[in-house]
């Protein structure tokens, strides 16, 4: 479980580092295109898709972590729950003696 947590933290930090690294290179590219003749330029999709693999790995890691937590919670849940006493039961189904 600790290994899974460490891997998730490592992937989240790796994504942050990649984002700051590419921000410097893309800001220079945006500075040159900002002075184009079109007053309302449409956004373009970046051809750099290096973020896709770490994102897919992070998403899969989160699903695996959620499955592991679900298995642990299911294993720790008691088999038989104690009888509950509800005050929202319909009249006559409480099996209590009438109060006079």
C-alpha positions, -999 to 999 in steps of 0.1 A, spaced: 0 0 0 29 23 8 44 16 -26 12 25 -43 10 58 -24 46 66 -32 40 59 -69 10 81 -69 29 110 -53 58 105 -76 35 107 -107 18 138 -94 51 156 -88 64 145 -122 34 160 -139 40 193 -122 77 193 -132 68 186 -168 42 214 -168 67 240 -156 93 229 -181 70 232 -211 55 265 -199 88 283 -206 90 270 -241 54 276 -250 53 312 -236 80 322 -262 59 306 -290 27 325 -278 46 358 -277 55 355 -314 19 346 -324 2 373 -302 9 400 -327 -8 384 -357 -32 402 -379 -63 384 -366 -77 403 -336 -95 372 -322 -72 342 -329 -87 308 -323 -69 286 -299 -47 258 -313 -41 223 -300 -5 218 -290 13 191 -311 32 181 -280 13 152 -264 39 142 -239 15 148 -211 -9 120 -223 11 90 -210 17 103 -174 -20 114 -172 -32 79 -183 -9 63 -158 -21 86 -130 -57 79 -138 -51 42 -138 -32 44 -105 -61 63 -90 -86 36 -101 -63 9 -87 -59 28 -54 -97 32 -52 -102 -5 -59 -77 -14 -32 -94 9 -7 -128 -6 -16 -115 -41 -10 -101 -31 24 -133 -13 34 -154 -43 23 -133 -67 42 -135 -46 74 -173 -42 73 -192 -64 97 -212 -92 81 -244 -86 101 -254 -51 111 -271 -46 144 -309 -41 144 -318 -4 139 -345 15 157 -360 42 135 -385 68 145 -396 72 109 -415 39 107 -451 40 97 -477 39 125 -483 4 139 -451 -12 127 -429 -2 156 -439 -32 178 -439 -10 208 -467 -8 234 -490 21 229 -484 51 251 -514 62 272 
